[in-house]
Amino acid sequence: MGIARMNIVLVYNSRSGSALPLGELTRKMSAHNITIDHAIDITENFKQAIAPHIQSGAYIAAIGGDGTLSSVAQEVYGTKATMIPLPGGTLNHFTKDLNIPQDLDEAIATLHSKDPRKVDVATINETVFINNSSIGLYPSTVHEREQIESKYGKWPSAVYASIKAFIRFKHYVVTIDGIEYRTPFVFVGNNNYDITNAAQRSSLDEGVLCVHMITSDSRLSLLKIIAYAIVGSIRDSEDLTSLTTRSVTIHAKKTHLRVSRDGEVAREPSPLRYKSQPASLRILG
């Protein structure tokens, strides 16, 4: 007996620099007995186009980097639809942590042997992220870099932005399980990130958030943490607090905060409310 044909809805990003043409994607799928019933370009009325397929509980394959996969997860989580994450962008942390082959043909070839399973996502003020979110130095640096990148280029702009963000860094009050912390930088991960091993996750179904914070007011302490990170012994820093929880609330004096979420930076209303959403995303992969 041959392998039963699989029918999918395909979500792709036509504007991605690494995107393959739809015709080539169709041929790759067909070679593995997979039929694309509908193809949706994420850059064109994506939410409206995907809605009926979500409602019908379709298999929805998403090819792209973490930004594309995060956008699809936002629509699929909490529904009966099944997301098929496939690598195809510059950053593919989600598919790597799911142990999905990073070669697209290999990833497609494994689909018939997989069974659907449920993994966690996390939310910040009801917006989904699949990897991590942060406030403080990193999103501030990205924002500053984007303001001048077209004029000075990526790397000179990144260096300038990093120095400026370091000089002007601010503190936030973070409340976790009723305890308050004062910090200039907060990293919140969907499940546990091993910061001593290239910030990878061994599981996406533990139902927790990991939180890493710099708990010092001193710029010198921040420089020491950076030095620890460079030599691979960041856990030895006394100014780094790491813990796991199911929810986090971050307060600040400003009404909105600049927040990084799966590599994208946007402004979110304060307070920021992070929550783990266990077993809320059904995937095949």
Contacts in CASP RR format, 6 or more apart in sequence:
PFRMAT RR
TARGET T0000
AUTHOR 0000-0000-0000
METHOD contacts of the structure
MODEL  1
MGIARMNIVLVYNSRSGSALPLGELTRKMSAHNITIDHAIDITENFKQAI
APHIQSGAYIAAIGGDGTLSSVAQEVYGTKATMIPLPGGTLNHFTKDLNI
PQDLDEAIATLHSKDPRKVDVATINETVFINNSSIGLYPSTVHEREQIES
KYGKWPSAVYASIKAFIRFKHYVVTIDGIEYRTPFVFVGNNNYDITNAAQ
RSSLDEGVLCVHMITSDSRLSLLKIIAYAIVGSIRDSEDLTSLTTRSVTI
HAKKTHLRVSRDGEVAREPSPLRYKSQPASLRILG
3 33 0 8 1.000
3 112 0 8 1.000
4 33 0 8 1.000
4 112 0 8 1.000
5 33 0 8 1.000
5 34 0 8 1.000
5 35 0 8 1.000
6 33 0 8 1.000
6 34 0 8 1.000
6 35 0 8 1.000
6 59 0 8 1.000
6 111 0 8 1.000
6 112 0 8 1.000
7 34 0 8 1.000
7 35 0 8 1.000
7 37 0 8 1.000
7 59 0 8 1.000
8 29 0 8 1.000
8 34 0 8 1.000
8 35 0 8 1.000
8 36 0 8 1.000
8 37 0 8 1.000
8 58 0 8 1.000
8 59 0 8 1.000
8 60 0 8 1.000
8 61 0 8 1.000
8 84 0 8 1.000
9 36 0 8 1.000
9 37 0 8 1.000
9 38 0 8 1.000
9 39 0 8 1.000
9 40 0 8 1.000
9 50 0 8 1.000
9 53 0 8 1.000
9 58 0 8 1.000
9 59 0 8 1.000
9 60 0 8 1.000
9 61 0 8 1.000
10 25 0 8 1.000
10 29 0 8 1.000
10 36 0 8 1.000
10 38 0 8 1.000
10 39 0 8 1.000
10 40 0 8 1.000
10 60 0 8 1.000
10 61 0 8 1.000
10 63 0 8 1.000
11 40 0 8 1.000
11 42 0 8 1.000
11 46 0 8 1.000
11 50 0 8 1.000
11 60 0 8 1.000
11 61 0 8 1.000
11 62 0 8 1.000
11 63 0 8 1.000
11 68 0 8 1.000
11 72 0 8 1.000
12 19 0 8 1.000
12 20 0 8 1.000
12 22 0 8 1.000
12 25 0 8 1.000
12 39 0 8 1.000
12 40 0 8 1.000
12 41 0 8 1.000
12 42 0 8 1.000
12 62 0 8 1.000
12 63 0 8 1.000
12 64 0 8 1.000
12 68 0 8 1.000
13 19 0 8 1.000
13 41 0 8 1.000
13 42 0 8 1.000
13 43 0 8 1.000
13 63 0 8 1.000
13 64 0 8 1.000
13 65 0 8 1.000
13 68 0 8 1.000
14 22 0 8 1.000
14 41 0 8 1.000
14 43 0 8 1.000
15 43 0 8 1.000
16 64 0 8 1.000
16 65 0 8 1.000
16 68 0 8 1.000
16 88 0 8 1.000
16 89 0 8 1.000
18 64 0 8 1.000
18 88 0 8 1.000
18 89 0 8 1.000
18 90 0 8 1.000
19 64 0 8 1.000
19 88 0 8 1.000
19 89 0 8 1.000
20 28 0 8 1.000
20 63 0 8 1.000
20 104 0 8 1.000
22 39 0 8 1.000
25 36 0 8 1.000
25 39 0 8 1.000
25 63 0 8 1.000
26 36 0 8 1.000
26 39 0 8 1.000
28 104 0 8 1.000
28 105 0 8 1.000
28 108 0 8 1.000
29 35 0 8 1.000
29 36 0 8 1.000
29 61 0 8 1.000
29 108 0 8 1.000
31 108 0 8 1.000
32 108 0 8 1.000
32 109 0 8 1.000
32 111 0 8 1.000
32 112 0 8 1.000
33 112 0 8 1.000
34 108 0 8 1.000
34 111 0 8 1.000
37 58 0 8 1.000
38 53 0 8 1.000
40 46 0 8 1.000
40 49 0 8 1.000
40 50 0 8 1.000
40 53 0 8 1.000
42 68 0 8 1.000
42 71 0 8 1.000
42 72 0 8 1.000
46 71 0 8 1.000
47 75 0 8 1.000
50 60 0 8 1.000
50 72 0 8 1.000
50 75 0 8 1.000
51 75 0 8 1.000
53 60 0 8 1.000
53 81 0 8 1.000
54 60 0 8 1.000
54 75 0 8 1.000
54 76 0 8 1.000
54 79 0 8 1.000
54 81 0 8 1.000
55 79 0 8 1.000
56 81 0 8 1.000
57 79 0 8 1.000
57 80 0 8 1.000
57 81 0 8 1.000
57 82 0 8 1.000
58 81 0 8 1.000
58 82 0 8 1.000
59 81 0 8 1.000
59 82 0 8 1.000
59 84 0 8 1.000
59 284 0 8 1.000
60 72 0 8 1.000
60 76 0 8 1.000
60 81 0 8 1.000
60 82 0 8 1.000
60 83 0 8 1.000
60 84 0 8 1.000
61 83 0 8 1.000
61 84 0 8 1.000
61 86 0 8 1.000
62 68 0 8 1.000
62 69 0 8 1.000
62 72 0 8 1.000
62 83 0 8 1.000
62 84 0 8 1.000
62 85 0 8 1.000
62 86 0 8 1.000
63 86 0 8 1.000
63 87 0 8 1.000
63 88 0 8 1.000
63 104 0 8 1.000
64 86 0 8 1.000
64 87 0 8 1.000
64 88 0 8 1.000
64 89 0 8 1.000
64 92 0 8 1.000
65 87 0 8 1.000
65 88 0 8 1.000
65 89 0 8 1.000
65 90 0 8 1.000
65 91 0 8 1.000
65 92 0 8 1.000
65 94 0 8 1.000
66 91 0 8 1.000
66 92 0 8 1.000
66 93 0 8 1.000
66 94 0 8 1.000
66 130 0 8 1.000
66 131 0 8 1.000
66 262 0 8 1.000
66 263 0 8 1.000
67 91 0 8 1.000
67 262 0 8 1.000
67 263 0 8 1.000
67 264 0 8 1.000
68 89 0 8 1.000
69 83 0 8 1.000
69 85 0 8 1.000
69 94 0 8 1.000
69 95 0 8 1.000
69 130 0 8 1.000
70 94 0 8 1.000
70 128 0 8 1.000
70 129 0 8 1.000
70 130 0 8 1.000
70 131 0 8 1.000
70 261 0 8 1.000
70 262 0 8 1.000
70 264 0 8 1.000
72 83 0 8 1.000
73 83 0 8 1.000
73 121 0 8 1.000
73 128 0 8 1.000
73 130 0 8 1.000
73 281 0 8 1.000
74 127 0 8 1.000
74 128 0 8 1.000
76 82 0 8 1.000
76 83 0 8 1.000
76 281 0 8 1.000
76 282 0 8 1.000
77 121 0 8 1.000
77 128 0 8 1.000
77 277 0 8 1.000
77 280 0 8 1.000
77 281 0 8 1.000
78 277 0 8 1.000
78 280 0 8 1.000
78 281 0 8 1.000
78 282 0 8 1.000
79 282 0 8 1.000
80 282 0 8 1.000
81 282 0 8 1.000
82 116 0 8 1.000
82 282 0 8 1.000
82 283 0 8 1.000
82 284 0 8 1.000
83 281 0 8 1.000
83 282 0 8 1.000
83 283 0 8 1.000
83 284 0 8 1.000
84 111 0 8 1.000
84 283 0 8 1.000
84 284 0 8 1.000
84 285 0 8 1.000
85 94 0 8 1.000
85 95 0 8 1.000
85 98 0 8 1.000
85 100 0 8 1.000
85 283 0 8 1.000
85 285 0 8 1.000
86 95 0 8 1.000
86 100 0 8 1.000
86 104 0 8 1.000
86 107 0 8 1.000
86 108 0 8 1.000
87 95 0 8 1.000
87 96 0 8 1.000
87 100 0 8 1.000
87 101 0 8 1.000
87 102 0 8 1.000
87 103 0 8 1.000
87 104 0 8 1.000
87 107 0 8 1.000
88 104 0 8 1.000
91 263 0 8 1.000
92 102 0 8 1.000
93 131 0 8 1.000
94 130 0 8 1.000
94 131 0 8 1.000
95 102 0 8 1.000
95 107 0 8 1.000
96 102 0 8 1.000
96 200 0 8 1.000
97 131 0 8 1.000
97 200 0 8 1.000
97 201 0 8 1.000
97 204 0 8 1.000
98 119 0 8 1.000
98 204 0 8 1.000
98 283 0 8 1.000
98 285 0 8 1.000
100 107 0 8 1.000
100 110 0 8 1.000
100 285 0 8 1.000
101 107 0 8 1.000
101 110 0 8 1.000
107 285 0 8 1.000
110 285 0 8 1.000
111 284 0 8 1.000
111 285 0 8 1.000
114 284 0 8 1.000
114 285 0 8 1.000
115 284 0 8 1.000
116 282 0 8 1.000
116 283 0 8 1.000
116 284 0 8 1.000
117 205 0 8 1.000
117 282 0 8 1.000
117 283 0 8 1.000
117 284 0 8 1.000
117 285 0 8 1.000
118 205 0 8 1.000
118 279 0 8 1.000
118 280 0 8 1.000
118 281 0 8 1.000
118 282 0 8 1.000
118 283 0 8 1.000
119 204 0 8 1.000
119 205 0 8 1.000
119 279 0 8 1.000
119 281 0 8 1.000
119 283 0 8 1.000
120 190 0 8 1.000
120 191 0 8 1.000
120 204 0 8 1.000
120 205 0 8 1.000
120 206 0 8 1.000
120 207 0 8 1.000
120 276 0 8 1.000
120 277 0 8 1.000
120 278 0 8 1.000
120 279 0 8 1.000
120 280 0 8 1.000
120 281 0 8 1.000
121 128 0 8 1.000
121 129 0 8 1.000
121 130 0 8 1.000
121 190 0 8 1.000
121 277 0 8 1.000
121 280 0 8 1.000
121 281 0 8 1.000
122 128 0 8 1.000
122 129 0 8 1.000
122 130 0 8 1.000
122 133 0 8 1.000
122 188 0 8 1.000
122 189 0 8 1.000
122 190 0 8 1.000
122 209 0 8 1.000
122 274 0 8 1.000
122 275 0 8 1.000
122 276 0 8 1.000
122 277 0 8 1.000
123 129 0 8 1.000
123 274 0 8 1.000
123 275 0 8 1.000
123 277 0 8 1.000
124 133 0 8 1.000
124 188 0 8 1.000
124 259 0 8 1.000
124 261 0 8 1.000
124 268 0 8 1.000
124 272 0 8 1.000
124 273 0 8 1.000
124 274 0 8 1.000
125 268 0 8 1.000
125 269 0 8 1.000
125 272 0 8 1.000
125 273 0 8 1.000
127 261 0 8 1.000
127 268 0 8 1.000
128 277 0 8 1.000
129 190 0 8 1.000
129 261 0 8 1.000
129 262 0 8 1.000
130 190 0 8 1.000
130 262 0 8 1.000
130 281 0 8 1.000
131 189 0 8 1.000
131 190 0 8 1.000
131 262 0 8 1.000
131 263 0 8 1.000
132 187 0 8 1.000
132 188 0 8 1.000
132 189 0 8 1.000
132 190 0 8 1.000
132 193 0 8 1.000
132 262 0 8 1.000
133 187 0 8 1.000
133 188 0 8 1.000
133 189 0 8 1.000
133 259 0 8 1.000
133 260 0 8 1.000
133 261 0 8 1.000
133 262 0 8 1.000
133 274 0 8 1.000
134 185 0 8 1.000
134 186 0 8 1.000
134 187 0 8 1.000
134 188 0 8 1.000
134 259 0 8 1.000
134 260 0 8 1.000
135 172 0 8 1.000
135 185 0 8 1.000
135 186 0 8 1.000
135 250 0 8 1.000
135 257 0 8 1.000
135 258 0 8 1.000
135 259 0 8 1.000
135 260 0 8 1.000
135 272 0 8 1.000
136 165 0 8 1.000
136 169 0 8 1.000
136 170 0 8 1.000
136 172 0 8 1.000
136 184 0 8 1.000
136 185 0 8 1.000
136 186 0 8 1.000
136 258 0 8 1.000
137 165 0 8 1.000
137 166 0 8 1.000
137 169 0 8 1.000
137 184 0 8 1.000
137 185 0 8 1.000
137 222 0 8 1.000
138 185 0 8 1.000
138 260 0 8 1.000
139 258 0 8 1.000
139 259 0 8 1.000
139 260 0 8 1.000
139 265 0 8 1.000
140 161 0 8 1.000
140 165 0 8 1.000
140 168 0 8 1.000
140 169 0 8 1.000
140 258 0 8 1.000
141 158 0 8 1.000
141 161 0 8 1.000
141 162 0 8 1.000
141 164 0 8 1.000
141 165 0 8 1.000
142 161 0 8 1.000
142 260 0 8 1.000
142 263 0 8 1.000
142 265 0 8 1.000
143 161 0 8 1.000
143 258 0 8 1.000
143 265 0 8 1.000
144 157 0 8 1.000
144 160 0 8 1.000
144 161 0 8 1.000
144 164 0 8 1.000
144 165 0 8 1.000
145 154 0 8 1.000
145 157 0 8 1.000
145 158 0 8 1.000
145 160 0 8 1.000
145 161 0 8 1.000
146 265 0 8 1.000
148 157 0 8 1.000
148 160 0 8 1.000
148 161 0 8 1.000
149 157 0 8 1.000
151 157 0 8 1.000
152 160 0 8 1.000
166 219 0 8 1.000
166 222 0 8 1.000
169 184 0 8 1.000
169 185 0 8 1.000
169 219 0 8 1.000
169 222 0 8 1.000
170 184 0 8 1.000
171 182 0 8 1.000
171 183 0 8 1.000
171 184 0 8 1.000
171 217 0 8 1.000
172 182 0 8 1.000
172 183 0 8 1.000
172 184 0 8 1.000
172 186 0 8 1.000
172 250 0 8 1.000
172 251 0 8 1.000
172 252 0 8 1.000
172 257 0 8 1.000
173 180 0 8 1.000
173 181 0 8 1.000
173 182 0 8 1.000
173 250 0 8 1.000
173 251 0 8 1.000
173 252 0 8 1.000
174 180 0 8 1.000
174 181 0 8 1.000
174 182 0 8 1.000
174 183 0 8 1.000
174 186 0 8 1.000
174 211 0 8 1.000
174 213 0 8 1.000
174 248 0 8 1.000
174 249 0 8 1.000
174 250 0 8 1.000
174 251 0 8 1.000
175 181 0 8 1.000
175 248 0 8 1.000
175 249 0 8 1.000
175 250 0 8 1.000
175 251 0 8 1.000
176 211 0 8 1.000
176 243 0 8 1.000
176 245 0 8 1.000
176 248 0 8 1.000
176 249 0 8 1.000
177 245 0 8 1.000
181 213 0 8 1.000
181 215 0 8 1.000
181 241 0 8 1.000
182 215 0 8 1.000
182 217 0 8 1.000
183 213 0 8 1.000
183 214 0 8 1.000
183 215 0 8 1.000
183 241 0 8 1.000
184 214 0 8 1.000
184 217 0 8 1.000
184 222 0 8 1.000
185 213 0 8 1.000
185 214 0 8 1.000
185 222 0 8 1.000
186 211 0 8 1.000
186 212 0 8 1.000
186 213 0 8 1.000
186 250 0 8 1.000
187 193 0 8 1.000
187 210 0 8 1.000
187 211 0 8 1.000
187 212 0 8 1.000
187 213 0 8 1.000
188 209 0 8 1.000
188 210 0 8 1.000
188 211 0 8 1.000
188 248 0 8 1.000
188 274 0 8 1.000
189 209 0 8 1.000
189 210 0 8 1.000
189 211 0 8 1.000
190 201 0 8 1.000
190 204 0 8 1.000
190 209 0 8 1.000
190 276 0 8 1.000
191 201 0 8 1.000
191 203 0 8 1.000
191 204 0 8 1.000
191 205 0 8 1.000
191 206 0 8 1.000
191 207 0 8 1.000
191 208 0 8 1.000
191 209 0 8 1.000
191 210 0 8 1.000
192 201 0 8 1.000
192 202 0 8 1.000
192 203 0 8 1.000
192 206 0 8 1.000
192 208 0 8 1.000
192 210 0 8 1.000
192 244 0 8 1.000
193 199 0 8 1.000
193 200 0 8 1.000
193 201 0 8 1.000
193 210 0 8 1.000
193 212 0 8 1.000
194 200 0 8 1.000
194 201 0 8 1.000
194 202 0 8 1.000
195 212 0 8 1.000
195 229 0 8 1.000
195 234 0 8 1.000
195 235 0 8 1.000
195 242 0 8 1.000
196 232 0 8 1.000
196 233 0 8 1.000
196 234 0 8 1.000
196 235 0 8 1.000
205 278 0 8 1.000
205 279 0 8 1.000
207 246 0 8 1.000
207 276 0 8 1.000
207 278 0 8 1.000
207 279 0 8 1.000
208 244 0 8 1.000
208 245 0 8 1.000
208 246 0 8 1.000
208 276 0 8 1.000
209 244 0 8 1.000
209 245 0 8 1.000
209 246 0 8 1.000
209 247 0 8 1.000
209 248 0 8 1.000
209 274 0 8 1.000
209 275 0 8 1.000
209 276 0 8 1.000
210 242 0 8 1.000
210 243 0 8 1.000
210 244 0 8 1.000
211 241 0 8 1.000
211 242 0 8 1.000
211 243 0 8 1.000
211 244 0 8 1.000
211 245 0 8 1.000
211 248 0 8 1.000
212 240 0 8 1.000
212 241 0 8 1.000
212 242 0 8 1.000
213 240 0 8 1.000
213 241 0 8 1.000
213 242 0 8 1.000
214 221 0 8 1.000
214 222 0 8 1.000
214 225 0 8 1.000
214 239 0 8 1.000
214 240 0 8 1.000
214 241 0 8 1.000
215 239 0 8 1.000
215 240 0 8 1.000
215 241 0 8 1.000
216 222 0 8 1.000
216 239 0 8 1.000
218 239 0 8 1.000
221 239 0 8 1.000
222 239 0 8 1.000
224 237 0 8 1.000
224 239 0 8 1.000
225 234 0 8 1.000
225 237 0 8 1.000
225 239 0 8 1.000
225 240 0 8 1.000
228 234 0 8 1.000
228 236 0 8 1.000
228 237 0 8 1.000
228 240 0 8 1.000
234 240 0 8 1.000
235 242 0 8 1.000
246 275 0 8 1.000
246 276 0 8 1.000
247 273 0 8 1.000
247 274 0 8 1.000
247 275 0 8 1.000
247 276 0 8 1.000
248 272 0 8 1.000
248 273 0 8 1.000
248 274 0 8 1.000
249 271 0 8 1.000
249 272 0 8 1.000
249 273 0 8 1.000
249 274 0 8 1.000
250 257 0 8 1.000
250 270 0 8 1.000
250 271 0 8 1.000
250 272 0 8 1.000
250 274 0 8 1.000
251 270 0 8 1.000
251 271 0 8 1.000
252 270 0 8 1.000
252 271 0 8 1.000
254 270 0 8 1.000
255 269 0 8 1.000
255 270 0 8 1.000
256 267 0 8 1.000
256 268 0 8 1.000
256 269 0 8 1.000
256 270 0 8 1.000
257 267 0 8 1.000
257 268 0 8 1.000
257 270 0 8 1.000
257 272 0 8 1.000
258 265 0 8 1.000
258 266 0 8 1.000
258 267 0 8 1.000
259 265 0 8 1.000
259 266 0 8 1.000
259 267 0 8 1.000
259 268 0 8 1.000
259 272 0 8 1.000
END
